[in-house]
């Protein structure tokens, strides 16, 4: 396999300083059925100036303080903070990861995982409604905390129960910016077309996971290790129903925390994953 991170914009930590504390983050694999057998997943290309610049990743970002507010908890459908926290193995605040995933997905690619008051999936019903949500997205990207206000005004609830918890990765200590990231998977709603924001992300594609991995091997797509490994985990499924049934059946307590380790050895950068020989020695 080609070397992950090669050609990707990352900042290395000062080896003379203590490793930075990983920041809570959440990301989502949006999937949909193809016209033939198989599934596609949505990838965005990070802008060169951003962290992981040049790499294709899944939509996501840091968990904000507002994501754990009572106003947000009240509009999350079908998942309690107690259940979410238990699934993640933390005492409290787990629901904030579900809320962050939905918020970041809407901010970054314009896809909103939500229900209307009558329980139907949200899809803009006309041009006027679509324009309103374009404006909400712009305000969110401008830093305004309007998610709860938007849902209250539009009679929406966040579709937290459509997210399946998939994986847990922690950025290696060698990097300056570190994240404690929970990965989720969800079926993209029909009627909403994802589009990159043009700022933090500069391109977006729907692609079969097998094809994305092939293009990575050929040097056509830059990707980082968590993206690669999560893509590998969704290969071989014939449709989203089969895929999501498989992932929803995973016991969250069986999801291991993965923190790669990188170090110099004989003048070369070596990377190890949990379970690799020598991992515990570094």
DOTI-84533 format. One record per residue (C-alpha): x, y, z; residue in one letter. Coordinates in steps of 0.05 Angstrom, whole numbers, padded with zeros to 5 digits, always signed. Example, Ala and Ser with C-alpha at 12.3 -4.5 7.8 and 13.67 -1.06 7.14 Angstrom:
2
+00246-00090+00156A
+00273-00021+00143S
REM end
This chain:
282
+00000+00000+00000X
+00023+00070-00015X
+00046+00111+00045X
-00012+00148+00079X
+00002+00222+00095X
+00053+00229+00039X
+00035+00292+00003X
-00017+00311+00056X
-00011+00378+00092X
+00002+00360+00165X
+00040+00394+00221X
+00088+00352+00261X
+00093+00361+00336X
+00156+00388+00369X
+00192+00325+00395X
+00217+00365+00455X
+00147+00382+00479X
+00093+00338+00510X
+00042+00311+00460X
-00020+00354+00452X
-00086+00332+00481X
-00132+00303+00427X
-00195+00345+00415X
-00263+00310+00410X
-00285+00302+00337X
-00336+00264+00297X
-00342+00245+00224X
-00392+00207+00181X
-00390+00159+00123X
-00449+00179+00079X
-00469+00120+00035X
-00520+00108-00020X
-00539+00053-00068X
-00511+00052-00139X
-00553+00036-00200X
-00520-00032-00204X
-00498-00075-00145X
-00456-00039-00094X
-00453+00025-00054X
-00420+00093-00060X
-00390+00135-00005X
-00383+00211-00003X
-00312+00239+00001X
-00289+00312+00004X
-00221+00339-00013X
-00192+00383+00041X
-00166+00451+00020X
-00090+00456+00017X
-00088+00508+00073X
-00126+00464+00123X
-00103+00406+00166X
-00098+00343+00123X
-00099+00391+00063X
-00100+00354-00003X
-00129+00290+00027X
-00197+00261+00012X
-00235+00250+00077X
-00306+00240+00104X
-00347+00300+00126X
-00336+00317+00199X
-00300+00362+00249X
-00290+00381+00321X
-00345+00374+00373X
-00366+00444+00394X
-00389+00464+00464X
-00459+00479+00436X
-00465+00407+00411X
-00474+00385+00484X
-00525+00439+00501X
-00594+00422+00528X
-00626+00457+00467X
-00590+00409+00420X
-00604+00348+00463X
-00679+00363+00460X
-00680+00360+00384X
-00640+00295+00377X
-00687+00240+00356X
-00683+00169+00383X
-00617+00171+00421X
-00608+00193+00493X
-00544+00221+00523X
-00542+00161+00569X
-00545+00112+00512X
-00496+00151+00469X
-00446+00158+00526X
-00451+00085+00543X
-00437+00066+00471X
-00375+00110+00470X
-00351+00086+00538X
-00353+00155+00570X
-00391+00180+00631X
-00433+00234+00597X
-00435+00280+00537X
-00437+00225+00485X
-00497+00253+00448X
-00455+00314+00429X
-00417+00269+00380X
-00482+00250+00345X
-00502+00324+00342X
-00433+00345+00317X
-00435+00295+00261X
-00502+00321+00236X
-00482+00394+00243X
-00414+00384+00209X
-00446+00344+00152X
-00495+00401+00139X
-00440+00455+00145X
-00390+00419+00101X
-00432+00386+00047X
-00503+00414+00054X
-00534+00347+00072X
-00580+00351+00132X
-00599+00287+00169X
-00665+00308+00200X
-00739+00291+00208X
-00798+00336+00197X
-00850+00342+00253X
-00892+00287+00219X
-00833+00238+00222X
-00816+00241+00148X
-00744+00250+00125X
-00725+00322+00112X
-00714+00341+00039X
-00725+00413+00015X
-00794+00413-00017X
-00787+00474-00061X
-00738+00529-00082X
-00759+00576-00026X
-00745+00524+00028X
-00680+00505-00005X
-00658+00578-00005X
-00673+00584+00069X
-00629+00524+00085X
-00573+00550+00041X
-00575+00612+00085X
-00575+00571+00149X
-00514+00533+00124X
-00478+00598+00107X
-00493+00625+00177X
-00465+00562+00209X
-00403+00566+00166X
-00396+00639+00187X
-00393+00616+00260X
-00464+00630+00281X
-00494+00580+00330X
-00561+00572+00295X
-00573+00497+00292X
-00624+00496+00348X
-00657+00559+00323X
-00662+00529+00253X
-00694+00465+00278X
-00744+00503+00322X
-00763+00551+00265X
-00770+00495+00214X
-00802+00442+00259X
-00744+00393+00250X
-00710+00341+00293X
-00639+00316+00283X
-00640+00244+00257X
-00591+00217+00309X
-00622+00148+00305X
-00599+00142+00232X
-00526+00143+00253X
-00490+00077+00268X
-00427+00082+00310X
-00370+00052+00269X
-00299+00066+00294X
-00255+00104+00343X
-00189+00134+00321X
-00139+00179+00358X
-00088+00220+00320X
-00017+00195+00333X
+00027+00235+00381X
+00075+00254+00325X
+00024+00304+00298X
+00014+00374+00326X
-00062+00375+00317X
-00093+00314+00348X
-00164+00290+00348X
-00203+00238+00387X
-00251+00219+00331X
-00313+00177+00330X
-00334+00151+00262X
-00407+00140+00243X
-00443+00115+00182X
-00510+00136+00153X
-00550+00129+00090X
-00553+00195+00052X
-00624+00221+00045X
-00655+00219-00024X
-00667+00287-00054X
-00606+00320-00023X
-00543+00326-00065X
-00478+00337-00027X
-00433+00394-00048X
-00368+00417-00016X
-00366+00485+00018X
-00312+00514-00026X
-00271+00538+00034X
-00247+00481+00078X
-00263+00431+00023X
-00251+00444-00050X
-00278+00381-00084X
-00327+00325-00070X
-00343+00258-00102X
-00389+00199-00095X
-00347+00137-00106X
-00348+00062-00093X
-00302+00046-00034X
-00265-00006-00075X
-00252+00046-00130X
-00229+00098-00079X
-00178+00048-00051X
-00155+00031-00121X
-00145+00104-00138X
-00106+00113-00073X
-00059+00056-00093X
-00050+00088-00162X
-00033+00155-00130X
-00096+00190-00157X
-00128+00202-00089X
-00091+00224-00027X
-00119+00193+00037X
-00100+00185+00110X
-00100+00120+00147X
-00168+00126+00183X
-00201+00140+00116X
-00168+00080+00084X
-00185+00032+00140X
-00257+00055+00145X
-00265+00048+00070X
-00238-00023+00074X
-00291-00038+00127X
-00349-00022+00079X
-00323-00059+00017X
-00361-00118-00011X
-00432-00099+00006X
-00484-00102-00049X
-00530-00048-00021X
-00538+00001+00037X
-00591-00041+00072X
-00542-00099+00078X
-00486-00052+00098X
-00524-00015+00152X
-00554-00079+00181X
-00483-00105+00188X
-00457-00042+00221X
-00517-00033+00267X
-00506-00104+00292X
-00437-00086+00318X
-00434-00084+00394X
-00405-00015+00409X
-00366-00044+00467X
-00328-00085+00416X
-00304-00023+00378X
-00230-00015+00395X
-00193+00051+00402X
-00141+00056+00347X
-00081+00102+00358X
-00026+00092+00306X
+00045+00102+00328X
+00099+00132+00283X
+00173+00137+00298X
+00241+00141+00263X
+00281+00078+00257X
+00346+00072+00217X
+00330+00138+00183X
+00261+00117+00161X
+00191+00133+00187X
+00158+00071+00214X
+00084+00065+00229X
+00052+00013+00274X
-00021-00003+00289X
-00048-00035+00353X
-00032-00108+00351X
+00030-00100+00308X
+00095-00128+00335X
+00133-00075+00374X
+00072-00029+00382X
+00073-00032+00458X
+00148-00015+00459X
+00137+00056+00432X
REM end
